Amino acid sequence: MTTTIALRGDTGPAGTGTEFDAYVAVPAGEVRGAVIVIHEIWGLVDHITGIADRLAAEGYLAIAPDLLSRVGIDPPIGLELQDIMFSQDPKVRSDGQPRLREALSPLRSPEFGADALASLTATVDYLVEQPGVDGRIAVTGFCFGGSNAFALAAADHRIRAAVPFYGQGPEASADAGIACPVLAFYGQKDTGLIDALPTVTATLEGAGVDFRTEVYPQTGHAFFNDTNPFTYDADAANDAWTKLLAFLDETLGAQAPADAR
């Protein structure tokens, strides 16, 4: 069963809160835990809700919050922006640059980052109250969502496992806040993230984080997105899915300790 709910995060200078939609996929049988699925920079598109559905089919209560409609990137606009970014026509890409800059500029503000994190924390609040979850909460995310998966794990110790896909690691000052195992996926051709990976690894391991990585040598950014024929790598995506499920089974396989916060 799937449904759309509205959550409320305590954000804003007056603490008035921001409402946001979240897509929820409910397993048909026993709940094995819960997974927050954070979308790419294109918003809550079908690719992301499809991942939530796949997780629900594996027994996890999956919830995908919409963090971008509030700044004007609803799913149809997100798909439009993705088409511009990956168009094979150089003129479409060139002419679309002002559109991309205008649409994505709000994401660069510190206020947006704080608002997104508050919404993710509100999502954890929601999951804590759901039957069968028993504190077994993980987060995964892709690109923008991968970066925010790191951020949520650092900010909220109720997260028991984090699985960022091609996400930027947290600032060094936040690394020590991560208290859960992390499994991070990258494509070797994603040079910016790969160049930064040794520093991220050293910092996280130095802080005592159980940090594991999987780097696929023949692929690059967004290799998991099967709706993007220019980035998708079926072999890497299938292997990553298998490893994701094994990691969730390992980390969410028992009830959370009573003092998890």
N, C-alpha and C positions, 0 to 999 in steps of 0.2 A: 504494500500500500504506500502511496506517496501523497504528500500534501504540501501546501505552502503555508508557512506560519509567519507571523510578524513578531520580531523580538525588539527589545528596547535596551539600548546601551546608555549608561550614564556618561554622556559626553557634553562638550561645549563649555564655555566659560562660566555659565550659570548652572551647570550640572543638570540642564533640562532634559537631556537625553536625545537620542536619535533613533527613530524607528527604522527598521530595515527588514526586508523579506529574507527568508531562508528556505531553501528547498530541503525537504526531509524525505528520506527513503527508509522505510521500516521493514525489517526482515519478517518473513512469513512465520518463522518459528522462534526458537529461543534466541534471546539477544546475547551475543558474545562480547559485547562492549560497544563503544561508540567511536566514530571517526568524524572529525571536522575536515571538510574538503574545501580548500581555499582556491578560488579560481585564478586564472591567468589575468593579464592586464586587459583582456577582452571582455571580462565580466562573466556573469552567470549564464553562460551559453550552454547549449545541449551537450557539448563535450563533457562539461563538468557535472551536470546532472546525471549524465550517463555513467560517470565514474561512481557517483553516489549510489546509483541503482546497482552497479556491479558489486559494490561493497555490501549493500543490503542483501544481495543474493548469497553472500558469504556469511551472513549472520550478524553483520554489524549495523547498528543504527547509525545512519550516515546523514550528516547535515551540511549543506553548502550555503553559507551566508552570502548575500549579495552586498558587496562592499562598494560597488561602483555606480549603481543607478543613482545614488544620491548626488553624484557629481556629474550626472548627465550621460554616463556610459551604461545604458541599458543593453540587454542582449542584442537587439537588432543593430544598434550603433556599434557595439563591440565587433560584430561580424563585419560590418562595413569597414571599420578601421583595420581589421586583420586582412581583409581583401586588398586594401591599399598597400599595407606594409609588404605583402608577399606577392603582389601583382608581378607578372612576367613582362608587363609593358612598362618600360622605363618612364614614359610620360605620365602614366597613372601614378607611379610612385613619386615622381617629381612634383606633379601638380597637387598631390595629396599631402605633401609635407606640412603646409600650414594647417590643414584640417587635423592632422595627427598632433601637431604641437598644441593647438588650441584645446583639443579634447583631453590630452594627457597632462597638461600643465598643472591642474589642481592636485595631482598625485604627488607633486614635489614639495608641497607645503608641510611643515611640521604638524600643523593642525589636522591635516588629513591622516597622517600617520597615527596620531594619538586617537583620533576618532575610530580608525579601523581597528586598532588594538582594543579599544573599549568595546567595540561591537563583538570582537572575537571572545573577549572575556565574558560578555553577556551570553554568548553561545555556549560557553562552558557552563555557566550558571544554569542554563536551560537543561543541558545534558545531565548534570548532577541530579536533577529531580526526576529523570525518566526511569520508569520501571526496568529492571534488568541490567542497567548500566553498571551499577555498583562501583562507581569511581573509575571504571576502566575506560579512559578517554585518551584517544590519540589524535594527532593532527597530521594531515598531509596537504601539500599545496604545490602549485606549478608556476614557475617564473615569479611574477609578483606574489603569487600565493606561496611559493617556496620560501621567499624572503620573510613573509609574514608567518610562516610556520616556525621558522627559527625564532622570530620575535615573540610569538605566543609562548613557545616553550621556555624562553628566558623569563617571561613576565609572570607566568602562571604555573605553579608547581603541581596543579591538579592534572596537568598533561603528563601522561605516563610514557608516551613515545611520540617522536616527531619524525616525519618522512618527507623532507623537502626535495622536490625535483627542480634541478637547475635554479636554485634560489641563492641570492646573495647572503652570506653569513652575517650574523649580527655584529654590531660594533664591538670592539674589544672590551669595552666597559660593561657590555651586557652578557658577554660569553659566560662568565662565571655564574650567571643566574640560571643556566640550563641545568636541570637536575634529573633529566630523563635520558635514556638512550636515544641516539639520533642515527638514522640511516639516510644518507644523502646520495642522490643520483645526479650524474653529470654526463654530458657528451664531451669527448676529448676535443672536438673541434669548436667548442664553446670557449674561445680562448680567454676572454675576460675573466670568467669564473674559474677556469682551470689555472690561470696564472695566479689567482688569489688563493687557490685551494691550500697550498702548503702553509700559508700564514694562518688561515682559518683552522686547519688541522692542528697546528702547533698550539694555537691559543686554546682551542677547546680541550685538547688532550692535557694541556698544562693545567687547566681548571678542573681536571678529573672527570670530564664528560666522556661517556662511552660513545665515541664518534666513529661511525663506520661509513665508508664511501664505496660507491660502485661507479666506475668511469667506463663508458662504452667507447672504444677507440675509433669507430668508423662513423660516428654521428655527432650532431651538434645540439644546439638549443631546441627546445620544444619537441624532442624526439618522441614523446609520449602522445602527442596530439594527433589522433588519427583522422581528424577533420582537416588537417593541413598537409596536403600531399608533398609540399616542398620541404617539410621538416620531419615528417613522421618516419620512424624506423621500426618496422614491425618486430624484428628480432630483438632489438633492445627493449622495446616496450613490453613485449611478452615476458622477457626475462625479468625486467623490473617489477612487473605485476606479480610474478611468482615469488620474488624476493620480498616484496611489500607484504604479501599475505603471510609469509613465513615469519616475518618480523613482528607483525601484529599478533600472530598466534603466540610468539615467544613472550612479548611484552604485556599483552592483555589477557594472558591465559589464566590469571588468578585474580581474586578480588583485591582491590586496592587496599593498602594499609589504612587504618582508621585515622592516622595523623597526616595523611596526604592533603596538601593545601595548594 
